[in-house]
Amino acid sequence: MFMRGNTILISLTVINILLFTYIFRSVKKEELDLQRTMIDKSREFDLRENNDQVRKSQGSWKEIKAGEVKQSVKRDLPLSTENIGVEQPPVETLNPPYTGPTPIILHTYMRSGSSFVGDLLNAAEGTFYTYEPVHTLQFTIRRLEPIRYLNRPAKMFNNFLDVAIPTVKDMITCQFSKLPFPYFEDGFFSLSTNASVFTQCNDKHRLITDTKKAYKCAEELAKECSKHSTFVTKIIRLPLYSLKELMEQLPNLKIIHLLRDPRPTMLSQIMTGNVKNKYLRANVTKYCNRVYDDVVMAEDFNRMFPGRLLRVHYEDIVKEPFEITRKMYEFAGIAFTRKASDTISKLTGSTEKQKSSDATASAWRQRVNMDFIRAVDTCCSQLYTKVGFQDMLSESDIRDVSKSLRGPPPPYDDFRLA
């Protein structure tokens, strides 16, 4: 009797479950059918409304200007090289075109003989010369200080190149009133041509306390600058690639790329306290990698801007000062005059007929030790291969000044990045 009761109870339970399932499925089916009906009606309404809008706009669409249609099409096109025929934005150039002194940038590195070479270029008549124009800017950025300007509000920069490149551009085009305070307040500014024009106007003060007065003084300096035929500036703090923008914007801008053997360069940086011996390998590696990148970029520049970049070596200038200086002048479009010849004689102690001795430039070879030579040779091997610098395998090699430190580069291209 007990078992029969349980069986009946189980049967009723199963029947209830089946009945509930049937009712649930029926209700769910009705809901889905209702949703489909509403969606179909909504789609039908949207289609009808869209057709009405198309018919209304057909007449006005014909009135749109052709230029506006082209602009709309361009905006909707994806930014891809597959869009053949889509015009690319033109390279920005000065408007109106720059007509002032021909700008020449002496691009080089710390302790590379740049001051000497800068003096050779400054010896030319009609040359306006500036010395290390972005020197103080670099340290201002590092101190996280705002950059103050003569013609606009101060601005914070977190990237040195963001302020350095516009500064160089305004400077080499004689737009001194656009330059930041640090340019004028830098002690190196006094080494620039006609710097006294600004200083005398600014009550003989280097620091700027009266912005309006300093602006007028900068305008006076700009007038003096525009009277020159050539503008030369020496820069050691910018990577070569950062000057591509200026090369595009100023079609008459030229670059003289000065190189020096890394061994005397790094030795000089150690002697001046810029490099510590315990960090020698790290500093040498960083330096040679930077020069290597610039040499590769210079090759690209020669393809992109033919005839607008000249590489010279400090060692060649010391040995042949008149010949190489003439070569630089010819490249820059500068006349080689008697004044230039006399200045070279004073700087080198030689004449065009009597060559100077390069004993001073080679003196470092008598005091350097082989551990230093091996460190530099090892860290700079890629640069050596690219440019043609020679390893010094023994102490006798480095002491023998008749043994050249540079030979021809290999007759094959560089495959480091292949």
RARATA-V803036 format. One record per residue. N is the residue number from 1. SS is DSSP state (H for helix, E for strand, C for the rest). PHI is phi in degrees with one decimal (999 if undefined). Layout:
n: [N/N]
ss: [SS/SS]
phi: [PHI/PHI]
This chain:
n: [1/2/3/4/5/6/7/8/9/10/11/12/13/14/15/16/17/18/19/20/21/22/23/24/25/26/27/28/29/30/31/32/33/34/35/36/37/38/39/40/41/42/43/44/45/46/47/48/49/50/51/52/53/54/55/56/57/58/59/60/61/62/63/64/65/66/67/68/69/70/71/72/73/74/75/76/77/78/79/80/81/82/83/84/85/86/87/88/89/90/91/92/93/94/95/96/97/98/99/100/101/102/103/104/105/106/107/108/109/110/111/112/113/114/115/116/117/118/119/120/121/122/123/124/125/126/127/128/129/130/131/132/133/134/135/136/137/138/139/140/141/142/143/144/145/146/147/148/149/150/151/152/153/154/155/156/157/158/159/160/161/162/163/164/165/166/167/168/169/170/171/172/173/174/175/176/177/178/179/180/181/182/183/184/185/186/187/188/189/190/191/192/193/194/195/196/197/198/199/200/201/202/203/204/205/206/207/208/209/210/211/212/213/214/215/216/217/218/219/220/221/222/223/224/225/226/227/228/229/230/231/232/233/234/235/236/237/238/239/240/241/242/243/244/245/246/247/248/249/250/251/252/253/254/255/256/257/258/259/260/261/262/263/264/265/266/267/268/269/270/271/272/273/274/275/276/277/278/279/280/281/282/283/284/285/286/287/288/289/290/291/292/293/294/295/296/297/298/299/300/301/302/303/304/305/306/307/308/309/310/311/312/313/314/315/316/317/318/319/320/321/322/323/324/325/326/327/328/329/330/331/332/333/334/335/336/337/338/339/340/341/342/343/344/345/346/347/348/349/350/351/352/353/354/355/356/357/358/359/360/361/362/363/364/365/366/367/368/369/370/371/372/373/374/375/376/377/378/379/380/381/382/383/384/385/386/387/388/389/390/391/392/393/394/395/396/397/398/399/400/401/402/403/404/405/406/407/408/409/410/411/412/413/414/415/416/417/418]
ss: [C/H/H/H/H/H/H/H/H/H/H/H/H/H/H/H/H/H/H/H/H/H/H/H/H/H/H/H/H/H/H/H/H/H/H/H/H/H/H/H/H/H/H/H/H/H/H/H/H/H/H/H/H/H/H/H/H/H/H/H/H/C/C/C/C/H/H/H/H/H/H/H/H/H/H/H/C/C/C/C/C/C/C/C/C/C/C/C/C/C/C/C/C/C/C/C/C/C/C/C/C/E/E/E/E/E/E/C/C/C/C/C/C/H/H/H/H/H/H/H/H/H/C/C/C/C/E/E/E/E/E/C/C/C/H/H/H/H/H/H/H/H/C/C/C/C/E/C/E/C/C/C/C/C/E/C/C/C/C/H/H/H/H/H/H/H/H/H/H/H/H/H/C/C/C/H/H/H/C/E/H/H/H/H/H/C/H/H/H/H/H/C/C/C/H/H/H/H/H/H/H/C/C/C/C/C/C/C/C/C/H/H/H/H/H/H/H/H/H/H/H/H/H/H/H/H/C/C/C/E/E/E/E/E/E/C/C/C/C/H/H/H/H/H/H/H/H/H/H/C/C/C/C/E/E/E/E/E/E/C/C/H/H/H/H/H/H/H/H/H/H/C/C/C/C/C/H/H/H/H/H/H/H/H/H/H/H/H/H/H/H/H/H/H/H/H/H/H/H/H/H/H/H/H/C/C/C/C/E/E/E/E/E/H/H/H/H/H/H/C/H/H/H/H/H/H/H/H/H/H/H/H/C/C/C/C/C/H/H/H/H/H/H/H/H/H/H/H/C/C/C/C/C/C/C/C/C/C/H/H/H/H/H/H/H/H/C/C/C/H/H/H/H/H/H/H/H/H/H/C/H/H/H/H/H/H/H/C/E/C/C/C/C/C/H/H/H/H/H/C/C/C/C/C/C/E/C/C/C/C/C/C/C/C/C/C/C/C]
phi: [999/-65.0/-65.2/-62.8/-61.5/-66.2/-62.7/-61.8/-64.3/-65.4/-61.6/-63.3/-63.9/-62.7/-62.8/-63.3/-64.7/-63.0/-64.9/-63.5/-61.6/-63.0/-63.8/-63.5/-65.0/-65.7/-64.7/-62.3/-64.9/-65.0/-64.1/-63.0/-62.6/-66.6/-64.0/-61.0/-62.8/-65.2/-64.1/-62.4/-66.8/-64.0/-62.5/-63.0/-67.0/-63.0/-63.9/-64.8/-67.7/-65.1/-62.0/-63.8/-66.3/-62.8/-63.9/-68.4/-88.0/-61.3/-70.0/-73.8/-60.7/-67.0/-86.7/-67.1/-68.2/-58.9/-62.2/-69.7/-62.4/-59.8/-64.6/-65.4/-63.2/-60.8/-67.8/-84.9/-70.1/-66.6/-78.5/-143.4/-70.6/-74.5/-79.3/-64.3/98.4/-75.7/-68.5/-90.6/-62.7/-68.1/-66.7/-68.9/-125.8/-66.4/-127.7/-72.5/-55.3/-69.1/-126.4/-84.6/-57.2/-68.2/-81.8/-127.1/-104.5/-88.8/-97.3/-159.7/-139.1/-61.9/63.2/-109.5/84.3/-68.2/-64.8/-62.4/-67.6/-61.3/-64.9/-63.1/-71.6/-70.6/-71.2/-71.6/-70.7/78.3/-101.7/-101.0/-118.6/-124.5/-116.3/50.5/-68.8/-108.2/-57.0/-71.0/-57.3/-60.5/-76.2/-64.5/-64.0/-63.5/-82.6/57.8/-100.7/-67.5/-92.3/-94.5/-122.1/-80.1/-118.1/-159.8/-62.6/-64.2/-144.7/-88.3/-127.2/-112.2/-132.2/-59.6/-65.5/-63.1/-102.9/-69.2/-65.3/-60.5/-64.3/-63.3/-61.1/-65.5/-69.0/-72.7/-107.3/61.7/-97.6/-68.6/-71.0/-93.0/-80.9/-77.5/-51.5/-57.1/-61.8/-79.5/-86.2/-68.9/-61.0/-67.1/-59.5/-64.8/-85.1/-82.8/-62.4/57.7/-60.2/-64.2/-59.8/-72.1/-63.0/-62.0/-65.4/-90.0/58.2/62.1/-102.9/-82.9/-79.4/-97.6/-113.8/-121.6/-63.3/-62.6/-67.2/-63.4/-62.1/-64.6/-66.0/-64.3/-65.5/-65.1/-65.3/-62.2/-63.7/-64.9/-60.6/-65.4/-79.7/-89.9/-93.8/-137.4/-116.5/-115.1/-133.5/-101.8/-130.3/-119.3/-113.3/-123.8/-69.7/-61.5/-60.8/-69.9/-89.9/-59.9/-58.7/-70.7/-62.7/-74.0/-81.3/-120.8/-61.7/-100.0/-71.9/-127.6/-125.1/-103.8/-97.5/-95.3/-115.0/-139.4/-51.0/-62.0/-67.4/-67.6/-63.3/-69.7/-62.6/-65.7/-67.1/-68.1/-65.2/-90.3/85.4/-80.1/-132.3/-94.2/-58.2/-70.1/-109.9/-57.7/-61.2/-63.9/-70.1/-64.3/-60.2/-62.3/-63.5/-67.7/-64.9/-64.5/-64.7/-57.7/-59.3/-67.3/-64.7/-64.2/-65.6/-61.4/-64.4/-64.7/-59.6/-65.3/-80.6/-77.9/-129.4/-56.3/76.5/-118.4/-138.1/-125.2/-96.1/-131.5/-112.9/-56.9/-62.0/-68.6/-65.8/-63.8/-75.6/-129.2/-61.3/-72.2/-63.9/-72.4/-64.7/-59.0/-63.2/-66.9/-62.5/-62.1/-61.1/-83.2/76.5/-105.3/-76.0/-89.6/-105.7/-62.8/-60.2/-63.3/-62.4/-65.4/-65.1/-62.2/-61.6/-66.2/-74.0/-112.0/71.1/-131.6/-126.9/-65.3/-90.5/-119.8/-71.2/-83.4/-83.9/-96.3/-60.8/-63.8/-68.9/-102.7/-60.2/-60.3/-67.5/-87.8/-116.3/-82.1/-101.8/-69.6/-62.0/-64.2/-60.9/-64.4/-62.8/-68.2/-58.9/-68.6/-70.5/-108.8/-58.8/-67.3/-65.4/-57.3/-62.9/-69.6/-97.9/110.9/-64.3/-103.5/-67.3/-103.8/-85.8/-145.8/-66.0/-65.7/-64.0/-74.2/-76.6/-78.7/-69.1/-77.3/-84.9/-68.9/-89.5/-141.8/-119.9/-68.6/-65.8/-62.3/-79.7/-135.4/-76.7/-83.4/-111.2/-61.1/-95.6/-73.1]
